[in-house]
Amino acid sequence: MTFILECPACGPRSVDEFGYQGEVTRRPAGTPTQRELSAYVYFRANAAGVQREWWYHRLGCGLWFIAERDTRTNEVLRVEIPPPTPPAA
């Protein structure tokens, strides 16, 4: 199945130009337990419906961005460049 995904830098392109990198997840705070770390690395919700996902424009500009997509229809609701994260203290 193919659909159009909009790169924030290059505009609308075929999804074949991009690499899907998984759901956006939240890192465990502080010093995580082994269980928390394993859940963060290996488990995803994979729910049918709208989810936020990491994408990489592998055949274009090389930009990493977040897309909000309905997994039932592949409709892309919005794309954004995530704000920079401050370095860990």
Sine and cosine of phi, psi and omega as CSV:
sin_phi,cos_phi,sin_psi,cos_psi,sin_omega,cos_omega
0.00,0.00,0.65,-0.76,0.02,-1.00
-0.83,-0.55,0.46,-0.89,0.08,-1.00
-0.44,-0.90,0.15,-0.99,-0.03,-1.00
-0.99,-0.11,0.75,-0.66,0.06,-1.00
-0.85,-0.53,0.71,-0.71,-0.04,-1.00
-1.00,-0.09,0.90,-0.44,0.11,-0.99
-0.97,0.25,0.75,-0.66,0.02,-1.00
-0.86,0.51,-0.41,0.91,-0.02,-1.00
-0.99,-0.13,-0.60,0.80,-0.15,-0.99
-0.96,-0.28,-0.24,0.97,-0.03,-1.00
1.00,-0.03,-0.19,-0.98,-0.07,-1.00
-0.91,0.43,0.73,-0.69,0.01,-1.00
-0.58,-0.81,0.30,-0.96,0.10,-0.99
-0.91,0.41,0.61,-0.79,-0.01,-1.00
-0.88,0.48,-0.32,0.95,0.02,-1.00
-0.89,0.46,-0.34,0.94,0.02,-1.00
-0.98,0.18,-0.18,0.98,-0.15,-0.99
-0.93,-0.37,0.35,-0.94,0.15,-0.99
-0.92,-0.38,0.78,-0.62,0.06,-1.00
-0.99,0.14,0.76,-0.65,-0.07,-1.00
-0.87,-0.48,0.17,0.99,0.12,-0.99
0.96,-0.27,0.15,-0.99,0.00,-1.00
-0.91,0.41,0.51,-0.86,0.13,-0.99
-0.96,0.27,0.82,-0.57,0.00,-1.00
-0.84,-0.54,0.21,-0.98,0.00,-1.00
-0.95,-0.30,0.80,-0.60,0.02,-1.00
-0.93,0.38,0.58,-0.81,0.07,-1.00
-0.91,0.42,0.58,-0.81,-0.01,-1.00
-0.99,0.12,0.41,-0.91,0.08,-1.00
0.89,0.45,-0.64,-0.77,0.04,-1.00
-0.99,-0.17,0.97,-0.23,-0.08,-1.00
-0.96,0.29,0.46,-0.89,0.12,-0.99
-0.96,0.26,0.21,-0.98,0.04,-1.00
-0.86,0.51,-0.64,0.77,0.02,-1.00
-0.89,0.45,-0.72,0.70,0.01,-1.00
-0.89,0.45,-0.68,0.74,0.01,-1.00
-0.91,0.41,-0.68,0.74,0.03,-1.00
-0.90,0.44,-0.67,0.74,0.02,-1.00
-0.89,0.46,-0.66,0.75,0.01,-1.00
-0.90,0.44,-0.67,0.75,-0.07,-1.00
-0.98,0.21,-0.66,0.75,-0.21,-0.98
-0.95,-0.30,-0.41,0.91,-0.12,-0.99
-0.96,-0.28,0.66,-0.75,0.04,-1.00
-0.77,-0.64,0.42,-0.91,0.02,-1.00
-0.94,0.35,-0.66,0.75,0.00,-1.00
0.74,0.67,0.69,0.72,-0.04,-1.00
-1.00,0.09,0.56,-0.83,0.10,-1.00
-0.96,0.28,0.80,-0.60,-0.01,-1.00
0.72,-0.69,-0.33,-0.94,-0.07,-1.00
-0.98,0.20,0.76,-0.64,0.09,-1.00
-0.59,-0.81,0.39,-0.92,0.05,-1.00
-1.00,-0.09,0.73,-0.68,-0.12,-0.99
-0.71,-0.71,0.50,-0.87,0.12,-0.99
-1.00,0.07,0.70,-0.71,0.08,-1.00
-0.74,-0.68,0.44,-0.90,-0.02,-1.00
-0.74,-0.67,0.81,-0.59,0.00,-1.00
-0.99,0.14,0.99,0.15,-0.15,-0.99
-0.95,0.31,-0.50,0.87,0.02,-1.00
-0.97,-0.24,0.28,0.96,-0.01,-1.00
-0.73,-0.68,-0.84,-0.54,-0.13,-0.99
-0.98,0.19,-0.21,0.98,0.01,-1.00
0.99,0.12,0.21,0.98,-0.06,-1.00
-0.97,0.24,0.68,-0.73,0.18,-0.98
-1.00,-0.05,0.71,-0.70,0.02,-1.00
-0.47,-0.88,0.14,-0.99,0.01,-1.00
-0.93,-0.36,0.73,-0.68,0.09,-1.00
-0.89,-0.46,0.65,-0.76,0.12,-0.99
-0.98,-0.19,0.90,-0.44,-0.16,-0.99
-0.72,-0.69,0.62,-0.78,0.11,-0.99
-1.00,0.08,0.92,-0.40,-0.08,-1.00
-0.94,0.33,-0.27,0.96,0.02,-1.00
-0.98,0.20,-0.54,0.84,-0.10,-0.99
-0.86,-0.50,-0.17,0.99,-0.12,-0.99
0.91,0.43,0.30,0.95,0.08,-1.00
-0.95,0.30,0.82,-0.58,0.04,-1.00
-1.00,-0.02,0.88,-0.47,-0.08,-1.00
-1.00,0.08,-0.59,0.81,0.08,-1.00
-0.21,-0.98,0.33,-0.94,0.08,-1.00
-0.76,-0.65,0.46,-0.89,0.00,-1.00
-0.43,-0.90,0.47,-0.88,0.16,-0.99
-1.00,-0.01,0.84,-0.54,-0.05,-1.00
-0.93,0.37,0.53,-0.85,0.05,-1.00
-0.93,0.38,0.48,-0.88,0.02,-1.00
-0.89,0.46,0.56,-0.83,0.05,-1.00
-0.99,-0.13,0.67,-0.74,0.00,-1.00
-0.93,0.36,0.50,-0.87,0.04,-1.00
-0.90,0.44,0.51,-0.86,0.02,-1.00
-0.91,0.41,0.63,-0.78,-0.02,-1.00
-1.00,0.07,0.00,0.00,0.00,0.00
